[in-house]
């Protein structure tokens, strides 16, 4: 009877899952801390698990893959356009929150244009802006917006720069066409190649024209791309991928990206982007480069491997100790010592670096 009690006590001491209870949260804490070292803020620990399981990542173009600091490379202004007309465009763009608005404002001010009085300003998400002046409706926006204003197709021509084309008009009259080009970040192509090596398919979405999108997608080696996308189109693209069984991460920085960030399994916002994008996203990264996405994926993969390795070790080790305890080979004191040593050992192992220096992405400080 006494022997049976001793065996039972030994088994009960060993069977307590302390190692698993400590090792997994410790590993997750280390993962979040390591991410913070790489300028990555993780709001929800479960996001690390979802990132590890992700099959696809969708990237916004402007400000994510590119510098987000475009310049005007071409400006064609109609002979019919007066400085007063251009002043309306300047006034409207000063009120716009679009990332390209500041570039247009600077270009017009360099031409000596001053703002005209406007009223009834309206931002049309994914298309452009409108403003009224002297009872007439002026607009600034994409090719889609120009078509909706019944601008003649002969006036809308593809640009030779592969950049973003912005149209300015009054009613159905086209008054000016500006072409803006945005440089691709030098780290984007290597980072996308690394993401693909880590098992992700990388897609690019943009509201820009097809020529501009194709140029950037080819330059960075994206798996695929979609151009001329409205916010609802981006969201639908994410949902369609999910319906095909994909686990999708989405990285973007603008208000237009918010629906897609919300729909994605993992939303990743650029820190310098719109506040609503950061609020919706599960993860926030700095805007410097996509290398932080590589670090995030590598940390998530390493974390999952460590958790699984911990689980296998604890299960195997404790099963062996339980068998020895049940057979009466291990006494309760020995069982307690081995159990505590394994708990301490696995916890210390969980606290080690998830990204050894020889495997860590080389990120800019």
C-alpha positions as CSV (number, residue, x, y, z in Angstrom):
1,X,0.0,0.0,0.0
2,X,2.8,2.4,0.9
3,X,4.6,1.6,-2.3
4,X,1.5,2.4,-4.3
5,X,1.1,5.7,-2.6
6,X,4.7,6.6,-3.2
7,X,4.3,5.7,-6.9
8,X,1.1,7.8,-7.1
9,X,2.8,10.8,-5.5
10,X,5.8,10.5,-7.9
11,X,3.4,10.4,-10.9
12,X,1.3,13.3,-9.7
13,X,4.4,15.5,-9.1
14,X,5.7,14.8,-12.6
15,X,2.3,15.1,-14.3
16,X,1.8,18.8,-13.4
17,X,2.3,20.7,-16.7
18,X,4.5,23.5,-15.2
19,X,7.0,23.4,-18.1
20,X,4.4,24.0,-20.8
21,X,2.6,26.6,-18.6
22,X,5.8,28.6,-18.4
23,X,7.6,27.9,-21.6
24,X,5.0,29.0,-24.1
25,X,4.2,32.4,-22.6
26,X,7.9,33.0,-22.1
27,X,8.6,32.2,-25.7
28,X,5.8,34.5,-26.8
29,X,7.1,37.3,-24.6
30,X,10.6,36.9,-26.1
31,X,9.1,37.0,-29.6
32,X,7.2,40.3,-28.9
33,X,10.4,41.7,-27.4
34,X,12.5,40.7,-30.3
35,X,10.0,42.2,-32.7
36,X,10.1,45.5,-30.8
37,X,13.9,45.5,-31.3
38,X,13.2,45.6,-35.0
39,X,10.7,48.5,-34.7
40,X,7.7,46.1,-34.9
41,X,4.8,46.7,-32.5
42,X,2.6,43.6,-32.0
43,X,-0.8,44.4,-30.4
44,X,-2.1,40.8,-30.2
45,X,0.2,37.8,-29.4
46,X,-2.0,35.5,-31.5
47,X,-1.0,37.6,-34.5
48,X,2.4,35.9,-34.3
49,X,0.7,32.5,-34.8
50,X,-1.4,33.8,-37.7
51,X,1.7,35.3,-39.3
52,X,3.5,32.0,-39.1
53,X,0.6,30.3,-40.8
54,X,0.2,33.0,-43.5
55,X,0.4,31.8,-47.1
56,X,0.2,35.2,-48.8
57,X,1.1,38.8,-48.1
58,X,-0.5,41.7,-50.0
59,X,1.3,45.0,-50.1
60,X,0.1,48.5,-50.9
61,X,2.4,50.2,-53.4
62,X,2.7,53.8,-52.5
63,X,4.6,54.4,-49.3
64,X,5.0,50.6,-48.6
65,X,7.0,49.3,-51.6
66,X,7.9,52.8,-52.8
67,X,9.4,55.7,-51.0
68,X,6.0,57.5,-50.9
69,X,7.8,60.7,-51.9
70,X,7.0,61.1,-55.5
71,X,8.0,64.0,-57.7
72,X,6.3,65.7,-60.7
73,X,8.1,64.4,-63.8
74,X,5.6,65.9,-66.3
75,X,3.0,68.6,-66.3
76,X,0.9,69.5,-69.3
77,X,-1.3,72.5,-68.8
78,X,-4.0,73.5,-71.3
79,X,-3.8,76.9,-72.9
80,X,-7.4,77.4,-71.6
81,X,-6.3,77.0,-68.0
82,X,-5.9,80.3,-66.2
83,X,-3.9,80.9,-63.0
84,X,-7.2,81.3,-61.3
85,X,-8.2,77.7,-62.4
86,X,-4.9,76.4,-61.2
87,X,-5.5,78.2,-57.9
88,X,-8.7,76.2,-57.5
89,X,-6.6,73.0,-57.9
90,X,-4.1,74.3,-55.3
91,X,-6.8,75.1,-52.8
92,X,-8.4,71.7,-53.3
93,X,-5.2,69.8,-52.9
94,X,-4.3,71.8,-49.7
95,X,-7.5,70.3,-48.2
96,X,-6.8,66.8,-49.5
97,X,-5.3,64.1,-47.2
98,X,-4.1,62.0,-50.1
99,X,-0.3,61.2,-50.0
100,X,0.2,62.8,-53.4
101,X,-1.5,66.1,-52.5
102,X,1.5,67.7,-51.0
103,X,3.6,67.0,-54.1
104,X,1.0,68.8,-56.3
105,X,0.7,71.7,-53.9
106,X,4.5,72.2,-54.0
107,X,4.6,72.0,-57.8
108,X,1.8,74.6,-58.2
109,X,3.4,76.9,-55.6
110,X,6.7,76.7,-57.4
111,X,4.9,78.0,-60.5
112,X,3.8,81.0,-58.5
113,X,0.1,79.9,-58.2
114,X,-1.9,81.2,-55.2
115,X,-5.0,79.5,-53.9
116,X,-8.4,80.6,-55.2
117,X,-11.5,80.8,-53.1
118,X,-13.4,77.5,-53.1
119,X,-16.4,76.0,-51.3
120,X,-18.1,72.6,-51.1
121,X,-14.9,70.7,-51.0
122,X,-15.4,66.9,-51.1
123,X,-13.0,64.0,-51.1
124,X,-14.1,61.0,-53.1
125,X,-12.4,58.0,-51.7
126,X,-10.2,56.2,-54.2
127,X,-10.9,58.7,-57.0
128,X,-9.9,62.3,-56.1
129,X,-11.4,65.6,-54.8
130,X,-14.0,68.1,-55.9
131,X,-14.4,71.8,-55.2
132,X,-16.7,74.6,-56.4
133,X,-15.5,78.0,-57.6
134,X,-17.7,80.7,-59.0
135,X,-20.5,78.2,-59.4
136,X,-18.5,75.7,-61.4
137,X,-17.4,72.2,-60.3
138,X,-13.7,71.6,-60.5
139,X,-12.1,68.2,-59.8
140,X,-8.7,66.6,-59.4
141,X,-8.2,62.8,-59.6
142,X,-7.5,59.6,-61.4
143,X,-8.3,58.5,-64.9
144,X,-11.5,56.9,-63.6
145,X,-12.6,60.3,-62.3
146,X,-11.8,61.9,-65.6
147,X,-13.9,59.3,-67.4
148,X,-16.8,59.9,-65.0
149,X,-16.7,63.6,-65.9
150,X,-17.0,62.6,-69.6
151,X,-13.6,63.9,-70.5
152,X,-12.9,62.9,-74.1
153,X,-10.8,59.8,-74.5
154,X,-8.5,61.6,-76.9
155,X,-7.5,63.9,-74.1
156,X,-6.6,60.9,-71.8
157,X,-3.4,59.4,-72.9
158,X,-1.0,56.9,-71.3
159,X,2.1,58.5,-69.9
160,X,5.5,57.4,-71.0
161,X,7.0,57.6,-67.5
162,X,5.1,54.7,-66.0
163,X,4.1,57.0,-63.1
164,X,0.9,58.1,-61.5
165,X,-1.3,60.4,-63.7
166,X,-3.4,63.0,-62.0
167,X,-6.0,64.9,-64.0
168,X,-7.5,68.3,-63.3
169,X,-10.6,69.7,-64.9
170,X,-13.7,71.7,-64.8
171,X,-16.9,70.0,-65.8
172,X,-15.9,67.9,-68.9
173,X,-13.0,70.2,-69.8
174,X,-9.5,68.8,-69.1
175,X,-7.3,71.6,-67.9
176,X,-4.1,69.9,-66.8
177,X,-2.4,66.5,-66.6
178,X,0.4,65.9,-64.0
179,X,2.5,62.7,-64.0
180,X,4.2,61.8,-60.7
181,X,6.8,59.2,-60.3
182,X,7.7,57.4,-57.0
183,X,11.0,55.7,-56.5
184,X,11.0,52.1,-55.3
185,X,12.8,51.6,-51.9
186,X,16.2,50.0,-52.4
187,X,15.3,47.4,-49.8
188,X,11.9,46.4,-51.3
189,X,13.2,43.9,-53.9
190,X,15.5,42.0,-51.5
191,X,12.9,42.0,-48.8
192,X,10.2,40.6,-51.2
193,X,12.7,37.9,-52.3
194,X,13.3,37.0,-48.6
195,X,9.5,36.9,-47.9
196,X,9.1,34.5,-50.9
197,X,11.9,32.3,-49.5
198,X,10.1,32.2,-46.2
199,X,7.1,30.7,-48.0
200,X,4.9,33.7,-48.8
201,X,3.4,34.6,-52.1
202,X,3.7,38.4,-52.4
203,X,1.1,40.5,-54.2
204,X,0.9,44.2,-54.8
205,X,-2.3,46.3,-54.9
206,X,-2.5,49.9,-56.0
207,X,-4.9,52.6,-57.1
208,X,-2.4,53.7,-59.7
209,X,-2.6,52.9,-63.4
210,X,-1.7,49.6,-64.9
211,X,1.6,50.8,-66.5
212,X,2.9,52.2,-63.2
213,X,1.9,49.1,-61.3
214,X,3.4,46.7,-63.8
215,X,6.7,48.6,-63.7
216,X,7.0,48.5,-59.9
217,X,5.8,44.8,-59.7
218,X,8.4,43.7,-62.2
219,X,11.2,45.7,-60.5
220,X,10.5,44.2,-57.0
221,X,9.7,40.7,-58.2
222,X,6.1,40.5,-56.9
223,X,4.2,37.3,-57.4
224,X,1.3,39.3,-58.9
225,X,-0.3,42.7,-58.9
226,X,-3.6,44.5,-59.4
227,X,-3.9,48.1,-60.5
228,X,-6.6,50.8,-60.4
229,X,-8.0,49.3,-57.2
230,X,-10.6,51.2,-55.1
231,X,-10.7,50.6,-51.3
232,X,-13.6,48.2,-51.8
233,X,-11.7,46.4,-54.5
234,X,-8.8,45.8,-52.2
235,X,-11.0,44.4,-49.5
236,X,-12.8,42.1,-52.0
237,X,-9.4,40.9,-53.3
238,X,-8.4,39.9,-49.7
239,X,-11.8,38.2,-49.1
240,X,-11.5,36.3,-52.4
241,X,-8.1,35.0,-51.4
242,X,-9.5,33.9,-48.0
243,X,-12.4,32.1,-49.7
244,X,-9.8,30.1,-51.6
245,X,-8.3,28.9,-48.3
246,X,-5.4,31.3,-48.1
247,X,-4.3,32.9,-44.9
248,X,-3.6,36.5,-45.9
249,X,-1.5,39.3,-44.3
250,X,-2.0,42.8,-45.6
251,X,0.5,45.7,-45.2
252,X,-0.5,49.3,-46.0
253,X,-0.3,52.9,-44.8
254,X,-3.3,54.9,-46.0
255,X,-7.0,55.4,-45.3
256,X,-7.7,53.6,-48.6
257,X,-6.0,50.5,-47.2
258,X,-8.1,50.4,-44.0
259,X,-10.9,48.1,-45.3
260,X,-8.3,45.6,-46.6
261,X,-6.3,45.7,-43.4
262,X,-9.5,45.0,-41.4
263,X,-10.5,42.1,-43.7
264,X,-7.0,40.4,-43.7
265,X,-6.1,37.7,-41.2
266,X,-3.2,39.9,-40.2
267,X,-3.3,43.6,-40.7
268,X,0.1,45.4,-40.8
269,X,0.2,49.2,-40.7
270,X,3.1,51.5,-41.5
271,X,3.8,53.7,-38.6
272,X,4.0,56.9,-40.6
273,X,0.6,56.3,-42.3
274,X,-3.0,57.1,-41.4
275,X,-4.0,56.9,-37.8
276,X,-7.1,54.7,-38.7
277,X,-4.8,52.2,-40.4
278,X,-2.7,51.9,-37.3
279,X,-5.8,51.5,-35.1
280,X,-7.2,48.7,-37.2
281,X,-4.0,46.8,-37.7
282,X,-2.7,43.9,-35.5
283,X,0.9,44.9,-36.1
284,X,2.6,48.3,-36.8
285,X,6.0,48.6,-38.4
286,X,8.3,51.6,-39.2
287,X,8.1,53.0,-42.7
288,X,11.8,52.6,-43.5
289,X,11.8,49.3,-45.3
290,X,10.0,46.0,-45.9
291,X,12.9,44.2,-44.1
292,X,10.8,44.6,-41.0
293,X,8.2,42.3,-42.5
294,X,11.0,39.8,-43.1
295,X,12.0,40.0,-39.5
296,X,8.4,39.6,-38.4
297,X,7.9,36.5,-40.5
298,X,11.2,35.0,-39.3
299,X,10.4,35.7,-35.7
300,X,6.9,34.1,-36.1
301,X,8.4,31.0,-37.8
302,X,11.1,30.7,-35.1
303,X,8.5,31.1,-32.3
304,X,6.3,28.4,-33.6
305,X,9.2,26.0,-34.0
306,X,10.3,26.7,-30.5
307,X,6.8,26.2,-29.0
308,X,6.5,22.9,-30.9
309,X,9.9,21.8,-29.8
310,X,9.1,22.6,-26.2
311,X,5.9,20.7,-26.4
312,X,7.6,17.6,-27.9
313,X,10.4,17.7,-25.3
314,X,8.1,18.2,-22.3
315,X,5.7,15.4,-23.5
316,X,8.6,13.0,-24.1
317,X,10.5,13.8,-20.9
318,X,7.5,13.8,-18.6
319,X,6.1,10.6,-20.1
320,X,9.4,8.9,-19.4
321,X,9.4,10.2,-15.8
322,X,5.8,9.2,-15.3
323,X,6.6,5.7,-16.4
324,X,9.6,5.5,-14.1
325,X,7.6,6.9,-11.2
326,X,4.7,4.4,-11.9
327,X,7.2,1.6,-11.8
328,X,8.6,2.8,-8.5
329,X,12.0,3.5,-9.9
330,X,11.8,7.2,-9.1
331,X,11.0,8.4,-5.6
332,X,8.9,11.6,-5.1
333,X,11.9,13.7,-4.1
334,X,13.8,12.7,-7.3
335,X,10.7,13.2,-9.4
336,X,10.2,16.7,-7.9
337,X,13.8,17.6,-8.6
338,X,13.8,16.4,-12.2
339,X,10.4,18.0,-12.9
340,X,11.6,21.4,-11.5
341,X,14.9,21.1,-13.4
342,X,13.1,20.4,-16.7
343,X,10.8,23.4,-16.0
344,X,13.7,25.7,-15.3
345,X,15.7,24.4,-18.3
346,X,12.9,24.7,-20.8
347,X,12.0,28.2,-19.5
348,X,15.6,29.3,-19.9
349,X,15.7,27.8,-23.4
350,X,12.5,29.7,-24.3
351,X,14.2,33.0,-23.2
352,X,17.1,32.7,-25.7
353,X,17.2,34.7,-28.9
354,X,14.6,33.7,-31.5
355,X,16.8,35.2,-34.3
356,X,20.5,34.2,-33.9
357,X,22.7,36.9,-35.4
358,X,23.8,34.7,-38.3
359,X,20.2,34.3,-39.4
360,X,18.7,37.7,-38.4
361,X,17.7,40.0,-41.2
362,X,20.1,43.0,-41.4
363,X,17.9,45.9,-40.6
364,X,18.7,49.6,-40.5
365,X,18.7,51.1,-37.1
